[in-house]
Amino acid sequence: MSDVKQFFLFFSVIASLLVGCNKKDAAGNTGPIPSPDVPPPAAVAAVAENAPRANVTGQPDAFLTGQLQAFVKSKGRMPGNFTEFARQLVSIPKPPAGTKWVIDSADQSVKAVAQ
């Protein structure tokens, strides 16, 4: 077999292996989705309520709401909890004093809610 044919055969095998190693769940997500029963990391617990709620009364945050809507658009679903959402962010802004961030699943927003 010529060197060129061997190269393309080798390249094809390697490419097939790499493509097959990127396992995704039914929604197209890689990696495990954190369970709502598992407590969030301390950094998230300090600034957010982990479980999403519906019809939350609070002050919406434009930046986090935009990030949440981008998450929903890219994944095709709401995050299972704040921890999963926060993993997509570079950093989480601090909520106003005396509040925590809460994901409002009814209007797909992130709101500052009194603790």
N, C-alpha and C positions, 0 to 999 in steps of 0.2 A: 504494500500500500504506500502511496506517495506521502511525503511529509505534509502536504497541504490537506489531503484527505484525513490523515491522522489528527491534525490540528482541529479540523472542523468536527470530527467525531468526538474528540476530547472536550472541545468547547460546548458541544450539544449536550453531552452528559452532565457537565458541570452546571450549565444553565438550567437543565431540567431539575437537578437536585436543589439548586437555590430557589427556584420557583416553588417547588413542593414543600420547602421548609417553612414558608410563611403561612402558618395555619391560622384560619379565621373562624369565628363562630358564624351562626346563621345570619346575624345582622352585619357581618363583615368586619367585626372588631377583632383585633389581635390582643392576646393576653387575657387574664381573668378579669371579670367584672366584680368589684368588691361587693360582698353581701351586705344588705342593710343590717343584718344581725351582728356584724363585726364592728366593734367600736372604731370610729375614725381616728387617724393619727392625732396626737395632741395639738399640733399646729392648726389643724382644721377644726377640731373640737373647740378650740379657744375662740374662733371667729365665726363659726357657722353651726347651724343645726343640720345634722347629717341627712335625715330623712326629708324628702320633699313633701310639701303640703299643698292643698288646694285652697284658693280664696283667702290668701294671707293678707292681713292688714299691716301695712308697713310702707316705708319710703323706697320706691324702686331705685336701683342703681343702674345708670345708663351703660357704663362700661361692662359690668358683670352680666347684665341682661343681654347685651350684644354678643358677649362671649358664649352665653348659654344658647342663644339662638343660632350661633355658628356651629356649636356642638350638635344641636338638634338637626340642623341642615346636613352636616357631614355624616352623622351616624344614623339619621332617620328615626330617632327616638330620643326621649328625655333620658338624662342620666339616672341611674338607679339610686344614686345618693350624691351628696355634695363632694365626698371624697373622690368619686369617679370624675366628676366635673372639674375639681381642683387640679387633678393630675394633668389636665390639658393646658393649664395656665402656667406662665412663668412665675408669677407671684399672685398672692391674694391681697387686695387692698384691705386695710383695717376698716371695720365698720365704725360708724359714729359711736361715741361713748354710750355705754349702756344698752347696746343693741348687738344682735348677731345676724349674719346673713342667713336667709331662708330661700330655698327655691320654691317659687309658687308655680305648681304644675298646671293650674288652671289657665293662667295667662302667659306662661313661659317667661317668667321674669325672676330676677333675684332682688329681694327686698331686705332692707334693714328693719328688723323687728325687735321690739323691746324684749329684753331678757326676762 
